[in-house]
Amino acid sequence: MVDSIYRTRSLGVASEGLPDQYADGKAARVWEFYIGQKTSRTENYKNFLCSSLRDKGCKDILDVACGTGVDSILLLEEGFHVKSVDASDKMLKYALRERWRRRQEPAFDNWEIEEANWLTLCDDINKPRGQDGYDAVICLGNSFAHLLDFDGDLANHKLAITNMANLLKPGGVLMIDHRNYDYILDSGKSPAKNIYYNSQYTSDISTSLLYVNGKPNIVTLDYTMDLSELIKQQEQDENWFTANYSLLKNKRFEGPPVNRFRLSYYPHRLDAFKQLLSDSFDGKCHQTVFGDFQPLDSFTYKGDDAPAFYIHIVQKML
Ligand SMILES: C[S@@+](CC[C@H](N)C(=O)[O-])C[C@H]1O[C@@H](n2cnc3c(N)ncnc32)[C@H](O)[C@@H]1O
């Protein structure tokens, strides 16, 4: 098995069963800082996400990779009804904390959060009561690529997307994204720009590629985050904590300033991923793809003029 010769996770994260790459809590603890100040992420993100969902008449949203809850919170604040699930309790802990902190707001009081795995999603959660499924399922932030392919047949990938499709009502939409792995595989590095995350605290992301029998199998990203400036600010300015409450959730950042964590991904090529989506919906869907929230023909694909992320919108046929 690939995992025996190539360490896909941070040291200390267990290798039994389906690996929760976030199980040591290291990435979870600094995730809010990695994805950047909320507003700098949400400007692009919010407009695209909310208008795409509203255009399709979606109200009931299932976030299947909610992590610390960034997308779910954004949607709750915009008036959507959200159910949020994730396989990592270390990540969910931060979403649960925020729900508790804002429980006086009806949207947060009604916010459902549960632990669930894409591979057993239909057993782990129910459709909304009295309805034939969710209006939309979202799986964003390059989450789906966390599902690796140790057997070499993508069977797990198909199962996971089929489960998401089954929880959609007819006419419902799946929004799912991945990094531009075509660019990463062809150039050996990740695109310099990143329209999702613009954290001022990320000091390095190094990219490694593993090929198995000549086929790209795993992309491993080693993240280094340096929070020294943040800690200095906290120490110098007593008011800083209050002003940055939402960024810090409800805890002052503690611990060593330099954090390293490792995450591994399956490198989905764009055309293969489109086919995987179509197969998982039995061909009964309409597919659209955007690059960094723009139409794909707005890129020249020369040099660095390529999207960093692809966002797929798949509408289940009525
Ligand atoms: C990159 S984080 C993104 C979280 C959030 N969407 C964001 O953009 O900040 C990926 C999330 O996918 C979750 N995940 C990975 N594999 C999963 C699985 N098989 N089932 C459910 N969640 C999974 C991880 O636990 C993690 O919280």
The ligand as an SDF file (V2000), in Angstrom:
LIG
                    3D

 27 29  0  0  0  0  0  0  0  0999 V2000
   -9.6280   21.4600    3.3720 C   0  0  0  0  0  0  0  0  0  0  0  0
  -10.7760   21.2200    4.7050 S   0  0  0  0  0  0  0  0  0  0  0  0
  -11.9870   22.3410    4.1280 C   0  0  0  0  0  0  0  0  0  0  0  0
  -13.0110   22.7340    5.0990 C   0  0  0  0  0  0  0  0  0  0  0  0
  -13.9140   23.8890    4.6380 C   0  0  0  0  0  0  0  0  0  0  0  0
  -14.8110   23.4950    3.5540 N   0  0  0  0  0  0  0  0  0  0  0  0
  -13.0690   25.0780    4.2580 C   0  0  0  0  0  0  0  0  0  0  0  0
  -13.0000   25.4000    3.0580 O   0  0  0  0  0  0  0  0  0  0  0  0
  -12.4610   25.6750    5.1310 O   0  0  0  0  0  0  0  0  0  0  0  0
  -11.3390   19.6230    4.2000 C   0  0  0  0  0  0  0  0  0  0  0  0
  -12.3460   18.9680    5.1150 C   0  0  0  0  0  0  0  0  0  0  0  0
  -12.8050   17.7530    4.5020 O   0  0  0  0  0  0  0  0  0  0  0  0
  -13.0240   16.8140    5.5370 C   0  0  0  0  0  0  0  0  0  0  0  0
  -13.0220   15.4490    5.0020 N   0  0  0  0  0  0  0  0  0  0  0  0
  -11.9990   14.7840    4.4250 C   0  0  0  0  0  0  0  0  0  0  0  0
  -12.3700   13.5440    4.0960 N   0  0  0  0  0  0  0  0  0  0  0  0
  -13.6790   13.4160    4.4650 C   0  0  0  0  0  0  0  0  0  0  0  0
  -14.6300   12.3620    4.3770 C   0  0  0  0  0  0  0  0  0  0  0  0
  -14.3110   11.1830    3.8300 N   0  0  0  0  0  0  0  0  0  0  0  0
  -15.8820   12.5890    4.8260 N   0  0  0  0  0  0  0  0  0  0  0  0
  -16.2200   13.7890    5.3740 C   0  0  0  0  0  0  0  0  0  0  0  0
  -15.3560   14.8160    5.4930 N   0  0  0  0  0  0  0  0  0  0  0  0
  -14.0960   14.6320    5.0470 C   0  0  0  0  0  0  0  0  0  0  0  0
  -11.8570   17.0640    6.4830 C   0  0  0  0  0  0  0  0  0  0  0  0
  -12.0960   16.5240    7.7660 O   0  0  0  0  0  0  0  0  0  0  0  0
  -11.7440   18.5830    6.4710 C   0  0  0  0  0  0  0  0  0  0  0  0
  -12.4330   19.2080    7.4970 O   0  0  0  0  0  0  0  0  0  0  0  0
  1  2  1  0
  2  3  1  0
  2 10  1  0
  3  4  1  0
  4  5  1  0
  5  6  1  0
  5  7  1  0
  7  8  2  0
  7  9  1  0
 10 11  1  0
 11 12  1  0
 11 26  1  0
 12 13  1  0
 13 14  1  0
 13 24  1  0
 14 15  1  0
 14 23  1  0
 15 16  2  0
 16 17  1  0
 17 18  1  0
 17 23  2  0
 18 19  1  0
 18 20  2  0
 20 21  1  0
 21 22  2  0
 22 23  1  0
 24 25  1  0
 24 26  1  0
 26 27  1  0
M  CHG  2   2   1   9  -1
M  END
$$$$
